[in-house]
Amino acid sequence: MPEIPITIGGRTFNVACQEGEEHFLQSAAGLLDNEARTLMDQIGRLPEARMLLMAGLMLADKHAGAEDQMKQLEDKVAQQEAWIEEMHNRPAPEPERVEVAVIPDQVTETLAELAARAEAIAEAAEEKLRAAG
Protein backbone atom coordinates (compact mmCIF):
# COMPACT_ATOMS: atom_id res chain seq x y z
CA MET A 1 0.00 0.00 0.00
CA PRO A 2 1.77 3.18 -1.15
CA GLU A 3 2.11 6.16 1.15
CA ILE A 4 1.71 9.49 -0.59
CA PRO A 5 2.81 12.82 0.86
CA ILE A 6 0.06 15.44 0.51
CA THR A 7 0.14 19.08 1.52
CA ILE A 8 -2.89 20.77 3.02
CA GLY A 9 -2.71 24.32 4.27
CA GLY A 10 1.07 24.33 4.09
CA ARG A 11 1.35 21.18 6.21
CA THR A 12 2.52 17.86 4.80
CA PHE A 13 0.84 14.57 5.71
CA ASN A 14 1.78 11.04 4.64
CA VAL A 15 -1.38 9.18 3.66
CA ALA A 16 -1.68 5.54 2.60
CA CYS A 17 -3.93 4.53 -0.27
CA GLN A 18 -4.66 1.53 -2.45
CA GLU A 19 -2.39 0.82 -5.38
CA GLY A 20 -3.59 2.82 -8.40
CA GLU A 21 -5.64 5.25 -6.25
CA GLU A 22 -2.82 7.79 -5.89
CA HIS A 23 -4.28 10.28 -8.36
CA PHE A 24 -7.67 10.22 -6.58
CA LEU A 25 -5.96 10.92 -3.26
CA GLN A 26 -3.94 13.77 -4.76
CA SER A 27 -7.06 15.24 -6.37
CA ALA A 28 -9.02 15.08 -3.10
CA ALA A 29 -6.05 16.54 -1.22
CA GLY A 30 -5.92 19.38 -3.76
CA LEU A 31 -9.57 20.23 -3.09
CA LEU A 32 -9.03 20.17 0.67
CA ASP A 33 -5.86 22.25 0.30
CA ASN A 34 -7.73 24.91 -1.70
CA GLU A 35 -10.30 25.21 1.08
CA ALA A 36 -7.58 25.30 3.76
CA ARG A 37 -5.71 28.03 1.90
CA THR A 38 -8.93 30.05 1.60
CA LEU A 39 -9.42 29.73 5.36
CA MET A 40 -5.83 30.73 6.07
CA ASP A 41 -6.16 33.76 3.78
CA GLN A 42 -9.30 34.85 5.62
CA ILE A 43 -8.50 33.91 9.22
CA GLY A 44 -4.77 33.36 9.36
CA ARG A 45 -2.94 30.44 10.91
CA LEU A 46 -5.19 27.86 12.57
CA PRO A 47 -4.48 24.76 14.66
CA GLU A 48 -4.18 21.73 12.41
CA ALA A 49 -7.35 20.01 13.63
CA ARG A 50 -9.47 23.18 13.29
CA MET A 51 -8.07 23.91 9.81
CA LEU A 52 -8.86 20.39 8.62
CA LEU A 53 -12.31 20.45 10.24
CA MET A 54 -13.26 23.82 8.73
CA ALA A 55 -11.85 22.93 5.28
CA GLY A 56 -13.75 19.63 5.38
CA LEU A 57 -16.97 21.41 6.36
CA MET A 58 -16.52 23.91 3.54
CA LEU A 59 -16.06 21.06 1.06
CA ALA A 60 -19.08 19.25 2.51
CA ASP A 61 -21.16 22.42 2.08
CA LYS A 62 -20.09 22.74 -1.56
CA HIS A 63 -20.84 19.06 -2.08
CA ALA A 64 -24.32 19.41 -0.56
CA GLY A 65 -25.02 22.42 -2.78
CA ALA A 66 -23.87 20.48 -5.85
CA GLU A 67 -26.09 17.54 -4.86
CA ASP A 68 -29.10 19.86 -4.49
CA GLN A 69 -28.39 21.39 -7.88
CA MET A 70 -27.95 17.94 -9.43
CA LYS A 71 -31.27 16.79 -7.92
CA GLN A 72 -33.02 19.83 -9.41
CA LEU A 73 -31.45 19.13 -12.80
CA GLU A 74 -32.40 15.45 -12.60
CA ASP A 75 -36.00 16.47 -11.82
CA LYS A 76 -35.98 18.86 -14.77
CA VAL A 77 -34.61 16.16 -17.08
CA ALA A 78 -37.29 13.75 -15.85
CA GLN A 79 -39.98 16.35 -16.60
CA GLN A 80 -38.56 16.94 -20.07
CA GLU A 81 -38.37 13.20 -20.75
CA ALA A 82 -42.00 12.79 -19.63
CA TRP A 83 -43.03 15.65 -21.91
CA ILE A 84 -41.14 14.12 -24.84
CA GLU A 85 -42.76 10.75 -24.17
CA GLU A 86 -46.18 12.41 -24.05
CA MET A 87 -45.50 14.14 -27.39
CA HIS A 88 -44.43 10.83 -28.96
CA ASN A 89 -47.57 9.10 -27.71
CA ARG A 90 -49.98 11.72 -29.05
CA PRO A 91 -51.78 10.77 -32.23
CA ALA A 92 -50.60 12.51 -35.35
CA PRO A 93 -52.69 15.56 -36.16
CA GLU A 94 -55.25 15.23 -38.90
CA PRO A 95 -54.01 16.66 -42.17
CA GLU A 96 -55.39 20.10 -42.87
CA ARG A 97 -57.10 20.76 -46.14
CA VAL A 98 -55.74 23.87 -47.78
CA GLU A 99 -57.46 25.32 -50.79
CA VAL A 100 -55.52 27.46 -53.19
CA ALA A 101 -57.54 29.84 -55.29
CA VAL A 102 -57.13 29.35 -59.02
CA ILE A 103 -57.49 32.51 -61.03
CA PRO A 104 -59.26 31.88 -64.31
CA ASP A 105 -57.28 32.68 -67.46
CA GLN A 106 -59.93 35.22 -68.50
CA VAL A 107 -59.33 37.27 -65.33
CA THR A 108 -55.56 37.18 -65.84
CA GLU A 109 -55.96 38.30 -69.46
CA THR A 110 -58.31 41.10 -68.43
CA LEU A 111 -55.89 42.35 -65.77
CA ALA A 112 -53.03 42.29 -68.30
CA GLU A 113 -55.17 44.29 -70.74
CA LEU A 114 -56.05 46.85 -68.04
CA ALA A 115 -52.37 47.18 -67.14
CA ALA A 116 -51.47 47.77 -70.78
CA ARG A 117 -54.18 50.45 -71.07
CA ALA A 118 -52.97 52.15 -67.86
CA GLU A 119 -49.41 52.21 -69.21
CA ALA A 120 -50.65 53.68 -72.51
CA ILE A 121 -52.59 56.42 -70.67
CA ALA A 122 -49.54 57.21 -68.49
CA GLU A 123 -47.34 57.41 -71.59
CA ALA A 124 -49.79 59.71 -73.35
CA ALA A 125 -49.94 61.95 -70.27
CA GLU A 126 -46.14 62.15 -70.17
CA GLU A 127 -46.02 63.10 -73.85
CA LYS A 128 -48.58 65.90 -73.33
CA LEU A 129 -46.52 67.19 -70.39
CA ARG A 130 -43.36 67.21 -72.49
CA ALA A 131 -45.13 68.98 -75.34
CA ALA A 132 -46.65 71.58 -72.99
CA GLY A 133 -43.54 72.14 -70.94
Secondary structure, DSSP 8 states (H G I E B T S, - for coil): --EEEEEETTEEEEEE--TT-HHHHHHHHHHHHHHHHHHHHHH----HHHHHHHHHHHHHHHHHHHHHHHHHHHHHHHHHHHHHHHHHHS--------------HHHHHHHHHHHHHHHHHHHHHHHHHHHH-
